[in-house]
């Protein structure tokens, strides 16, 4: 049971409703994360203000791979469940690759560099080594893409932490973090 009362779509603050309606049109449902964020229109706007532009620069497979890896590092069952579902059904990533991503790797060499870098950013709280940067650059990621990967990590850390604070009820097929 959630530790923060999550409003229904209709009970959310008026300033959040347009965003919730857009999510509903896109997904057919409004996941608990969005209704949780909607409690604070500022938090919801901050989240969408970060996440929406990143959808235009990083492809869906890269975003989902990184989200899975970061959620695993942070032990967020809600985000692991959501991103496992999205990886499989939206990004069309297979179960074997999802398992690799959760472990901080990928079978695709370029994606592997991005996922490993994202894991390092998460675990080291940004204090990555020169070797970490060299590896992601060697895989073909430019300066802007490195900044975008860090932004994606920050977006996912935010939702991981919020869902853990709230103990958000999982509304996707449940996946649990490794012990």
KABELGI-V116512 format. One record per residue. N is the residue number from 1. RES is the residue in one letter. SS is DSSP state (@ for helix, = for strand, . for the rest). Layout:
BEGIN
n:N res:RES ss:SS
n:N res:RES ss:SS
END
This chain:
BEGIN
n:1 res:X ss:.
n:2 res:X ss:.
n:3 res:X ss:.
n:4 res:X ss:.
n:5 res:X ss:.
n:6 res:X ss:.
n:7 res:X ss:.
n:8 res:X ss:.
n:9 res:X ss:.
n:10 res:X ss:.
n:11 res:X ss:.
n:12 res:X ss:.
n:13 res:X ss:.
n:14 res:X ss:@
n:15 res:X ss:@
n:16 res:X ss:@
n:17 res:X ss:@
n:18 res:X ss:@
n:19 res:X ss:@
n:20 res:X ss:@
n:21 res:X ss:@
n:22 res:X ss:@
n:23 res:X ss:@
n:24 res:X ss:@
n:25 res:X ss:@
n:26 res:X ss:@
n:27 res:X ss:@
n:28 res:X ss:.
n:29 res:X ss:.
n:30 res:X ss:.
n:31 res:X ss:.
n:32 res:X ss:@
n:33 res:X ss:@
n:34 res:X ss:@
n:35 res:X ss:@
n:36 res:X ss:@
n:37 res:X ss:@
n:38 res:X ss:@
n:39 res:X ss:.
n:40 res:X ss:.
n:41 res:X ss:@
n:42 res:X ss:@
n:43 res:X ss:@
n:44 res:X ss:@
n:45 res:X ss:@
n:46 res:X ss:@
n:47 res:X ss:@
n:48 res:X ss:@
n:49 res:X ss:@
n:50 res:X ss:@
n:51 res:X ss:@
n:52 res:X ss:@
n:53 res:X ss:@
n:54 res:X ss:@
n:55 res:X ss:.
n:56 res:X ss:.
n:57 res:X ss:.
n:58 res:X ss:.
n:59 res:X ss:.
n:60 res:X ss:@
n:61 res:X ss:@
n:62 res:X ss:@
n:63 res:X ss:@
n:64 res:X ss:@
n:65 res:X ss:@
n:66 res:X ss:@
n:67 res:X ss:@
n:68 res:X ss:@
n:69 res:X ss:@
n:70 res:X ss:@
n:71 res:X ss:@
n:72 res:X ss:@
n:73 res:X ss:@
n:74 res:X ss:@
n:75 res:X ss:.
n:76 res:X ss:.
n:77 res:X ss:@
n:78 res:X ss:@
n:79 res:X ss:@
n:80 res:X ss:@
n:81 res:X ss:@
n:82 res:X ss:@
n:83 res:X ss:@
n:84 res:X ss:@
n:85 res:X ss:@
n:86 res:X ss:@
n:87 res:X ss:@
n:88 res:X ss:@
n:89 res:X ss:@
n:90 res:X ss:.
n:91 res:X ss:.
n:92 res:X ss:.
n:93 res:X ss:.
n:94 res:X ss:.
n:95 res:X ss:@
n:96 res:X ss:@
n:97 res:X ss:@
n:98 res:X ss:@
n:99 res:X ss:@
n:100 res:X ss:@
n:101 res:X ss:@
n:102 res:X ss:@
n:103 res:X ss:.
n:104 res:X ss:.
n:105 res:X ss:.
n:106 res:X ss:.
n:107 res:X ss:.
n:108 res:X ss:.
n:109 res:X ss:@
n:110 res:X ss:@
n:111 res:X ss:@
n:112 res:X ss:@
n:113 res:X ss:@
n:114 res:X ss:@
n:115 res:X ss:@
n:116 res:X ss:@
n:117 res:X ss:@
n:118 res:X ss:@
n:119 res:X ss:@
n:120 res:X ss:@
n:121 res:X ss:@
n:122 res:X ss:@
n:123 res:X ss:@
n:124 res:X ss:.
n:125 res:X ss:.
n:126 res:X ss:.
n:127 res:X ss:.
n:128 res:X ss:.
n:129 res:X ss:.
n:130 res:X ss:@
n:131 res:X ss:@
n:132 res:X ss:@
n:133 res:X ss:@
n:134 res:X ss:@
n:135 res:X ss:@
n:136 res:X ss:@
n:137 res:X ss:@
n:138 res:X ss:@
n:139 res:X ss:.
n:140 res:X ss:.
n:141 res:X ss:.
n:142 res:X ss:.
n:143 res:X ss:@
n:144 res:X ss:@
n:145 res:X ss:@
n:146 res:X ss:@
n:147 res:X ss:@
n:148 res:X ss:@
n:149 res:X ss:@
n:150 res:X ss:@
n:151 res:X ss:@
n:152 res:X ss:@
n:153 res:X ss:@
n:154 res:X ss:@
n:155 res:X ss:@
n:156 res:X ss:@
n:157 res:X ss:@
n:158 res:X ss:@
n:159 res:X ss:@
n:160 res:X ss:@
n:161 res:X ss:@
n:162 res:X ss:@
n:163 res:X ss:@
n:164 res:X ss:@
n:165 res:X ss:@
n:166 res:X ss:@
n:167 res:X ss:.
n:168 res:X ss:.
n:169 res:X ss:.
n:170 res:X ss:.
n:171 res:X ss:.
n:172 res:X ss:.
n:173 res:X ss:.
n:174 res:X ss:.
n:175 res:X ss:.
n:176 res:X ss:.
n:177 res:X ss:.
n:178 res:X ss:.
n:179 res:X ss:.
END
